[in-house]
Amino acid sequence: MSKLSLTLTNLREERGWSKTYVAKKLGLSNMQTYANYEYGSREPDLELLKKISDLYDVTTDYLLGKTSTPEFTAKDEQDIQVVLKNTINGLSNEAGLSYLKNGGEELDDESAELLKDSLERALRRAQLLAKEGFTSKK
């Protein structure tokens, strides 16, 4: 079996999905096409590989064995930026956390940027730990 076939099998089984379910989610006309990817007798084309990575929420590099841990997909990046923006906006308004103010004054630009960087690193680490925890059951 190839790295891709093993990865596909592991990802599907971790989620408790059938090959038929995955084939339908990918828009394949029959389950055997997907099963052949898991058996290693066929490989998906680039367009289908992207669909598979979206379905399993992993990168194509992870599927192909170029990375050993799941990395951030475009959706992950977008989700992180949305949470970061909402958090920063929540801290910036009058109802924000008052302890972030220094004697009643707003944070200076440098401190605000450091806070934003720290929050982003924490969000990325949490997302990565969640992905590793979900996909490392082998």
Disulfide bonds with the S-S distance in Angstrom:
none
